Amino acid sequence: MKHRHPLFLATVLLATGVEAAALKPLPPRGTFLYSDLCWASDENGGDAGGYQVRLERSATGDTLWLEWSEGPLMGPMQATKLRIDPVTSEISFTIPGNTAPSFMPGDETYAGWISTRTLYINGDAVPRVKRLWHDGDKPMVCQQ
């Protein structure tokens, strides 16, 4: 990702509705969970919607797993080319194509901003949560 001038970044954040307080930088260590995962009602197809992200930060580096929806829930897939800018809070990563469990036809790149409260990814605001959804949990119904 190209380096952006701080004034330009601030303008973009304000224009997109991202509040400065929401972009408190992440600590260099810890596990951070973000999710807006939901399911459409049966009459609307019952498909999954949203993202589920697990980011682990340690002395040896950062690791990110992504689950997302393309009708059915896809992943989790481990990201490659993960970059988190400690000054601007910009994040970018790639989910590799032709790899289990999703076997997407090509690499998919994601970019946005990350904070202790929210992950802004490809235009979506994904809130930080205490726990990720697992099979057997009651699904959240997507708001239309």
C-alpha angles and dihedrals in degrees: 000000000000119000110255127207110252093236091052091049092049090051091050092048093051092045091052094046096250108148118221091230090057090059098066102152119253119253112251092245134045145062117282122192124196127179142163093163115153141153129234116241116266091255088056094051102273093248124153121253134192137017139293118199134184116191120185119192121191142150089271094054145275126303126188132190121193133199118185141164131254093160093300121046110268128203149325089227126174113237124233128202090031113180128175117182108217092205104043098025089229114155131194133170142157130232106211120237127227090031131121135284096028104023093200110185093242145004116290119209123206127193139176141098132304133202140163088271109032143019112214105201127173090336097314125111109221113189125223112253136191094233138013124239116262133187108281094034117117106263121236112235115236115244112238 
